[in-house]
Amino acid sequence: MDWNPPDEWNRMADFLKNLAATLPRAPKAIVMVSAHWLEPHWAVTSAAQPDLLYDYYGFPPHTYKLTYPALGAPALAQQIVKILTTAGRASASDACRGFDHGMFIPLKLIFPQANIPVVQLSLHNSLDPELHLQAGQALETLRDQDILIIGSGMSFHNMRAYGNPQYGPVSDAFDDWLTKVAESGAQERYRSLANWEQAPGARQCHPPRAEEHLLPLMLIAGAAGEDAGRKVFSDRVMETTVSAFCFG
């Protein structure tokens, strides 16, 4: 992309490029939870070689020629469906769904060789935060198999607010709250995230029925178990504060 100013996203790109080096070892597979896939039930990509979905509009021609030839992981997809179904969560595999840009854009930077199998997990279109926390809790055991679970979204996502300096303090207050919650104990973290709408500036940062970019964090926090979270990146982008968090 060509941005003005041109270095607007450079710090985030550098963070992503260096993220793999912070892991204790290379993951055997990745579960990517993207903000760009919502279903009435939990859905998991199960194709062996998923296509890419260029699910954006009006961008430069070269952005529709990007590639990320990571393999899928059909057996892992079936395992996830079984875990969620056993936990009482309706779920199904999807052999037709490809990888959307919430998956392949960050992973092109984190794991540019595309040599780690990936499955993508949908959000639930109810947008119920507690439902996503509970789904994450069910999937916690995947971490014991050296499977990396990544939430791809944004800690601030209000398309009408980007570039407006009036939203700077609002995003700061919400980011401070989110950081405190991520770093709190598991029970307090669950309670606070389940009631995230009560946070300072919550609905200014994530407007009603548009909180899909926050929900991947809920699932990741649920899968964290008793592990504390920590802020691993923060930047001022288009007049607002955005941050990334890691658990475990």
DRENNU-222302 format. One record per residue (C-alpha): residue number from 1; x, z, y; residue in three letters. Coordinates in pm, 1 decimal. Example, Ala and Ser with C-alpha at 12.3 -4.5 7.8 and 13.67 -1.06 7.14 Angstrom:
BEGIN
+-----+----------+----------+----------+---------+
| num |        X |        Z |        Y | residuo |
+-----+----------+----------+----------+---------+
|   1 |   1230.0 |    780.0 |   -450.0 |     ala |
|   2 |   1367.0 |    714.0 |   -106.0 |     ser |
+-----+----------+----------+----------+---------+
END
This chain:
BEGIN
+-----+----------+----------+----------+---------+
| num |        X |        Z |        Y | residuo |
+-----+----------+----------+----------+---------+
|   1 |      0.0 |      0.0 |      0.0 |     met |
|   2 |     97.5 |    -52.2 |    363.2 |     asp |
|   3 |     16.5 |    254.8 |    568.6 |     trp |
|   4 |     41.3 |    347.9 |    933.3 |     asn |
|   5 |    258.2 |    546.1 |    965.0 |     pro |
|   6 |    440.3 |    379.7 |    674.0 |     pro |
|   7 |    579.5 |    705.8 |    533.5 |     asp |
|   8 |    243.3 |    886.2 |    520.0 |     glu |
|   9 |    247.4 |    927.5 |    140.5 |     trp |
|  10 |    622.2 |    930.9 |     77.4 |     asn |
|  11 |    647.0 |   1306.6 |     26.8 |     arg |
|  12 |    365.0 |   1304.5 |   -227.4 |     met |
|  13 |    526.3 |   1010.1 |   -405.3 |     ala |
|  14 |    857.9 |   1195.6 |   -419.1 |     asp |
|  15 |    683.9 |   1501.9 |   -561.6 |     phe |
|  16 |    523.4 |   1293.8 |   -835.6 |     leu |
|  17 |    847.0 |   1110.7 |   -914.2 |     lys |
|  18 |   1024.0 |   1443.6 |   -971.4 |     asn |
|  19 |    743.2 |   1619.5 |  -1157.0 |     leu |
|  20 |    848.4 |   1525.3 |  -1510.8 |     ala |
|  21 |   1188.9 |   1688.9 |  -1457.1 |     ala |
|  22 |   1016.6 |   2025.6 |  -1405.0 |     thr |
|  23 |    863.1 |   2025.9 |  -1754.6 |     leu |
|  24 |   1037.4 |   2219.6 |  -2032.1 |     pro |
|  25 |   1024.8 |   1909.6 |  -2256.7 |     arg |
|  26 |    855.7 |   1572.9 |  -2272.4 |     ala |
|  27 |    488.7 |   1595.5 |  -2377.0 |     pro |
|  28 |    377.7 |   1435.4 |  -2700.7 |     lys |
|  29 |     62.6 |   1308.2 |  -2532.3 |     ala |
|  30 |   -126.6 |   1340.0 |  -2204.6 |     ile |
|  31 |   -488.9 |   1423.7 |  -2134.5 |     val |
|  32 |   -571.5 |   1292.1 |  -1789.3 |     met |
|  33 |   -882.9 |   1422.8 |  -1614.0 |     val |
|  34 |   -966.5 |   1177.3 |  -1337.1 |     ser |
|  35 |  -1205.2 |   1224.1 |  -1046.3 |     ala |
|  36 |  -1315.1 |    862.7 |  -1090.9 |     his |
|  37 |  -1507.8 |    889.8 |  -1416.9 |     trp |
|  38 |  -1835.6 |   1078.9 |  -1439.4 |     leu |
|  39 |  -2070.9 |   1076.7 |  -1737.9 |     glu |
|  40 |  -2383.7 |   1272.7 |  -1842.4 |     pro |
|  41 |  -2173.8 |   1410.9 |  -2129.3 |     his |
|  42 |  -1802.3 |   1461.8 |  -2185.2 |     trp |
|  43 |  -1641.5 |   1129.0 |  -2269.4 |     ala |
|  44 |  -1289.5 |   1046.2 |  -2388.3 |     val |
|  45 |  -1113.5 |    710.3 |  -2399.8 |     thr |
|  46 |  -1037.9 |    619.9 |  -2759.7 |     ser |
|  47 |   -898.7 |    265.8 |  -2748.5 |     ala |
|  48 |   -550.8 |    219.6 |  -2892.3 |     ala |
|  49 |   -448.9 |      1.0 |  -2597.4 |     gln |
|  50 |   -687.8 |     60.4 |  -2305.6 |     pro |
|  51 |   -708.7 |   -191.6 |  -2023.7 |     asp |
|  52 |   -671.6 |    -88.6 |  -1660.8 |     leu |
|  53 |   -973.8 |    -57.9 |  -1432.1 |     leu |
|  54 |   -899.1 |   -164.9 |  -1075.9 |     tyr |
|  55 |  -1184.0 |     50.4 |   -952.4 |     asp |
|  56 |  -1122.5 |      7.8 |   -580.3 |     tyr |
|  57 |  -1229.1 |   -246.9 |   -325.0 |     tyr |
|  58 |  -1078.3 |   -428.5 |    -28.1 |     gly |
|  59 |   -715.1 |   -344.5 |   -102.7 |     phe |
|  60 |   -415.7 |   -582.6 |    -84.8 |     pro |
|  61 |   -393.7 |   -843.9 |   -363.8 |     pro |
|  62 |    -82.5 |   -690.8 |   -520.1 |     his |
|  63 |   -271.5 |   -368.9 |   -596.9 |     thr |
|  64 |   -482.4 |   -565.4 |   -847.3 |     tyr |
|  65 |   -173.4 |   -674.8 |  -1036.5 |     lys |
|  66 |    -37.0 |   -327.8 |  -1110.9 |     leu |
|  67 |     39.1 |   -252.7 |  -1474.4 |     thr |
|  68 |     70.9 |     61.7 |  -1682.1 |     tyr |
|  69 |     93.2 |    -27.4 |  -2052.7 |     pro |
|  70 |     66.0 |    324.3 |  -2196.4 |     ala |
|  71 |    -90.6 |    345.7 |  -2539.3 |     leu |
|  72 |   -406.8 |    535.0 |  -2606.4 |     gly |
|  73 |   -434.5 |    810.6 |  -2865.6 |     ala |
|  74 |   -747.3 |    757.9 |  -3078.1 |     pro |
|  75 |   -676.8 |   1056.5 |  -3304.3 |     ala |
|  76 |   -635.8 |   1285.5 |  -3003.9 |     leu |
|  77 |   -959.1 |   1150.8 |  -2856.5 |     ala |
|  78 |  -1144.2 |   1239.1 |  -3175.5 |     gln |
|  79 |   -984.2 |   1583.3 |  -3175.3 |     gln |
|  80 |  -1106.6 |   1645.3 |  -2820.6 |     ile |
|  81 |  -1457.3 |   1531.5 |  -2910.1 |     val |
|  82 |  -1456.9 |   1769.1 |  -3208.3 |     lys |
|  83 |  -1328.6 |   2061.4 |  -2998.3 |     ile |
|  84 |  -1590.1 |   2012.9 |  -2727.7 |     leu |
|  85 |  -1872.7 |   1952.6 |  -2975.2 |     thr |
|  86 |  -1780.0 |   2265.7 |  -3168.3 |     thr |
|  87 |  -1790.0 |   2455.0 |  -2837.6 |     ala |
|  88 |  -2145.3 |   2332.4 |  -2784.8 |     gly |
|  89 |  -2056.4 |   2063.6 |  -2530.8 |     arg |
|  90 |  -2207.1 |   1720.9 |  -2592.1 |     ala |
|  91 |  -1923.3 |   1470.5 |  -2602.9 |     ser |
|  92 |  -1834.8 |   1126.9 |  -2734.5 |     ala |
|  93 |  -1543.5 |    889.5 |  -2757.2 |     ser |
|  94 |  -1547.7 |    563.8 |  -2561.1 |     asp |
|  95 |  -1347.5 |    275.3 |  -2705.9 |     ala |
|  96 |  -1441.6 |     37.6 |  -2420.4 |     cys |
|  97 |  -1348.4 |    244.0 |  -2118.8 |     arg |
|  98 |  -1012.8 |    159.8 |  -1961.2 |     gly |
|  99 |   -777.5 |    369.4 |  -1751.1 |     phe |
| 100 |   -890.1 |    399.8 |  -1386.9 |     asp |
| 101 |   -665.9 |    432.0 |  -1083.7 |     his |
| 102 |   -691.9 |    811.2 |  -1093.2 |     gly |
| 103 |   -486.3 |    780.4 |  -1411.2 |     met |
| 104 |   -245.4 |    493.0 |  -1366.1 |     phe |
| 105 |   -144.3 |    543.8 |  -1001.4 |     ile |
| 106 |     -0.1 |    896.8 |  -1044.5 |     pro |
| 107 |    135.0 |    827.0 |  -1393.6 |     leu |
| 108 |    325.7 |    520.5 |  -1270.3 |     lys |
| 109 |    524.1 |    770.3 |  -1062.0 |     leu |
| 110 |    539.6 |   1064.9 |  -1301.3 |     ile |
| 111 |    617.1 |    872.6 |  -1620.6 |     phe |
| 112 |    709.8 |    520.0 |  -1505.0 |     pro |
| 113 |    818.8 |    406.5 |  -1851.7 |     gln |
| 114 |    460.3 |    446.6 |  -1976.3 |     ala |
| 115 |    598.5 |    564.1 |  -2310.7 |     asn |
| 116 |    368.3 |    865.1 |  -2363.4 |     ile |
| 117 |     21.5 |    813.0 |  -2518.5 |     pro |
| 118 |   -266.6 |    898.8 |  -2287.0 |     val |
| 119 |   -635.3 |    970.0 |  -2320.8 |     val |
| 120 |   -859.2 |   1001.9 |  -2020.5 |     gln |
| 121 |  -1132.5 |   1263.8 |  -2009.0 |     leu |
| 122 |  -1438.6 |   1220.3 |  -1790.5 |     ser |
| 123 |  -1597.1 |   1470.1 |  -1560.6 |     leu |
| 124 |  -1955.4 |   1581.8 |  -1619.2 |     his |
| 125 |  -2191.9 |   1427.0 |  -1367.6 |     asn |
| 126 |  -2373.1 |   1755.5 |  -1317.9 |     ser |
| 127 |  -2074.7 |   1852.2 |  -1099.6 |     leu |
| 128 |  -2123.9 |   2208.0 |  -1228.1 |     asp |
| 129 |  -1793.8 |   2392.0 |  -1167.3 |     pro |
| 130 |  -1853.8 |   2649.2 |  -1439.7 |     glu |
| 131 |  -1921.7 |   2376.1 |  -1694.3 |     leu |
| 132 |  -1579.9 |   2226.8 |  -1614.6 |     his |
| 133 |  -1409.1 |   2563.5 |  -1636.4 |     leu |
| 134 |  -1565.3 |   2620.4 |  -1979.0 |     gln |
| 135 |  -1464.2 |   2275.7 |  -2103.3 |     ala |
| 136 |  -1110.5 |   2352.5 |  -1994.9 |     gly |
| 137 |  -1117.9 |   2680.9 |  -2184.6 |     gln |
| 138 |  -1219.6 |   2495.0 |  -2499.8 |     ala |
| 139 |   -924.6 |   2257.4 |  -2462.2 |     leu |
| 140 |   -660.6 |   2525.4 |  -2402.9 |     glu |
| 141 |   -535.6 |   2496.4 |  -2761.9 |     thr |
| 142 |   -413.3 |   2142.6 |  -2694.4 |     leu |
| 143 |   -128.5 |   2291.6 |  -2495.5 |     arg |
| 144 |     10.3 |   2448.7 |  -2813.0 |     asp |
| 145 |     61.2 |   2094.0 |  -2942.5 |     gln |
| 146 |    281.6 |   1996.0 |  -2647.1 |     asp |
| 147 |     -4.1 |   1800.7 |  -2491.4 |     ile |
| 148 |      9.9 |   1789.0 |  -2112.7 |     leu |
| 149 |   -325.8 |   1822.1 |  -1935.8 |     ile |
| 150 |   -329.1 |   1673.2 |  -1584.8 |     ile |
| 151 |   -606.8 |   1690.7 |  -1327.4 |     gly |
| 152 |   -605.8 |   1392.4 |  -1092.8 |     ser |
| 153 |   -802.7 |   1451.5 |   -774.5 |     gly |
| 154 |   -746.1 |   1588.5 |   -424.5 |     met |
| 155 |   -760.0 |   1943.1 |   -292.6 |     ser |
| 156 |   -915.7 |   1799.3 |     25.2 |     phe |
| 157 |  -1140.6 |   1494.6 |     -1.5 |     his |
| 158 |  -1370.5 |   1414.4 |    287.5 |     asn |
| 159 |  -1339.5 |   1047.2 |    369.3 |     met |
| 160 |  -1493.8 |   1092.4 |    714.8 |     arg |
| 161 |  -1248.0 |   1367.8 |    805.2 |     ala |
| 162 |   -916.9 |   1198.8 |    729.9 |     tyr |
| 163 |   -731.3 |   1130.9 |   1051.5 |     gly |
| 164 |   -941.0 |   1376.8 |   1250.7 |     asn |
| 165 |   -723.6 |   1666.0 |   1379.5 |     pro |
| 166 |  -1030.9 |   1887.6 |   1406.6 |     gln |
| 167 |  -1027.1 |   1914.2 |   1028.8 |     tyr |
| 168 |   -669.4 |   2039.8 |   1016.7 |     gly |
| 169 |   -759.7 |   2410.4 |   1053.6 |     pro |
| 170 |  -1053.3 |   2366.2 |    815.0 |     val |
| 171 |   -829.5 |   2218.4 |    546.6 |     ser |
| 172 |   -573.0 |   2494.2 |    607.8 |     asp |
| 173 |   -829.2 |   2769.2 |    551.3 |     ala |
| 174 |   -957.9 |   2609.5 |    233.0 |     phe |
| 175 |   -604.8 |   2546.7 |    108.2 |     asp |
| 176 |   -509.5 |   2910.5 |    170.0 |     asp |
| 177 |   -813.5 |   3020.6 |    -29.1 |     trp |
| 178 |   -738.5 |   2775.9 |   -310.0 |     leu |
| 179 |   -378.6 |   2894.6 |   -331.4 |     thr |
| 180 |   -479.6 |   3259.2 |   -349.7 |     lys |
| 181 |   -733.5 |   3180.0 |   -620.7 |     val |
| 182 |   -489.7 |   2972.9 |   -827.6 |     ala |
| 183 |   -237.0 |   3254.5 |   -817.8 |     glu |
| 184 |   -488.0 |   3526.3 |   -911.8 |     ser |
| 185 |   -564.5 |   3665.1 |  -1256.5 |     gly |
| 186 |   -767.5 |   3461.0 |  -1501.0 |     ala |
| 187 |  -1097.4 |   3647.0 |  -1453.5 |     gln |
| 188 |  -1081.3 |   3641.7 |  -1074.3 |     glu |
| 189 |   -973.5 |   3276.1 |  -1079.5 |     arg |
| 190 |  -1271.4 |   3183.3 |  -1296.8 |     tyr |
| 191 |  -1518.8 |   3375.1 |  -1081.2 |     arg |
| 192 |  -1387.0 |   3231.5 |   -757.2 |     ser |
| 193 |  -1368.3 |   2872.0 |   -874.5 |     leu |
| 194 |  -1716.6 |   2891.9 |  -1024.9 |     ala |
| 195 |  -1837.1 |   2992.5 |   -676.8 |     asn |
| 196 |  -1603.1 |   2767.7 |   -478.5 |     trp |
| 197 |  -1879.3 |   2668.4 |   -234.0 |     glu |
| 198 |  -1841.8 |   3015.1 |    -78.8 |     gln |
| 199 |  -1481.5 |   2942.2 |     21.0 |     ala |
| 200 |  -1395.2 |   2889.5 |    389.4 |     pro |
| 201 |  -1481.3 |   2535.6 |    492.3 |     gly |
| 202 |  -1568.4 |   2439.3 |    133.6 |     ala |
| 203 |  -1835.0 |   2183.6 |    213.4 |     arg |
| 204 |  -1639.0 |   2039.3 |    504.1 |     gln |
| 205 |  -1351.0 |   1973.4 |    266.7 |     cys |
| 206 |  -1569.7 |   1851.2 |    -19.9 |     his |
| 207 |  -1912.9 |   1732.8 |    102.2 |     pro |
| 208 |  -2223.4 |   1788.9 |   -113.5 |     pro |
| 209 |  -2235.9 |   1572.1 |   -427.8 |     arg |
| 210 |  -1884.1 |   1448.0 |   -345.1 |     ala |
| 211 |  -1681.5 |   1730.0 |   -499.8 |     glu |
| 212 |  -1562.9 |   1516.7 |   -791.6 |     glu |
| 213 |  -1209.0 |   1525.4 |   -651.9 |     his |
| 214 |  -1199.7 |   1906.0 |   -676.1 |     leu |
| 215 |  -1347.1 |   1936.2 |  -1027.0 |     leu |
| 216 |  -1036.6 |   1825.8 |  -1221.7 |     pro |
| 217 |   -876.1 |   2147.6 |  -1095.9 |     leu |
| 218 |  -1157.5 |   2348.6 |  -1254.6 |     met |
| 219 |  -1090.6 |   2201.2 |  -1595.7 |     leu |
| 220 |   -716.2 |   2251.9 |  -1564.6 |     ile |
| 221 |   -762.8 |   2611.6 |  -1450.6 |     ala |
| 222 |   -991.5 |   2673.6 |  -1747.1 |     gly |
| 223 |   -728.8 |   2539.0 |  -1986.5 |     ala |
| 224 |   -468.1 |   2766.9 |  -1829.4 |     ala |
| 225 |   -593.5 |   3068.7 |  -2020.5 |     gly |
| 226 |   -421.0 |   3381.1 |  -1895.3 |     glu |
| 227 |   -135.7 |   3186.6 |  -1732.3 |     asp |
| 228 |   -105.4 |   3227.4 |  -1357.1 |     ala |
| 229 |   -108.4 |   2924.3 |  -1133.5 |     gly |
| 230 |    123.4 |   2838.1 |   -849.0 |     arg |
| 231 |    130.8 |   2589.4 |   -565.7 |     lys |
| 232 |    398.3 |   2330.8 |   -641.0 |     val |
| 233 |    340.6 |   2088.6 |   -353.9 |     phe |
| 234 |    176.1 |   2081.3 |    -12.9 |     ser |
| 235 |    177.5 |   1830.4 |    268.6 |     asp |
| 236 |     -3.5 |   1727.0 |    583.5 |     arg |
| 237 |   -163.4 |   1389.7 |    515.5 |     val |
| 238 |   -387.0 |   1213.7 |    766.4 |     met |
| 239 |   -424.1 |   1536.4 |    967.5 |     glu |
| 240 |   -531.7 |   1745.5 |    666.4 |     thr |
| 241 |   -352.9 |   1971.9 |    419.8 |     thr |
| 242 |   -340.6 |   1865.4 |     55.1 |     val |
| 243 |   -176.7 |   2062.9 |   -224.8 |     ser |
| 244 |   -100.5 |   2049.4 |   -595.7 |     ala |
| 245 |   -108.5 |   2336.1 |   -843.5 |     phe |
| 246 |     51.6 |   2399.2 |  -1180.5 |     cys |
| 247 |    -48.2 |   2642.1 |  -1454.5 |     phe |
| 248 |    174.5 |   2757.1 |  -1737.9 |     gly |
+-----+----------+----------+----------+---------+
END
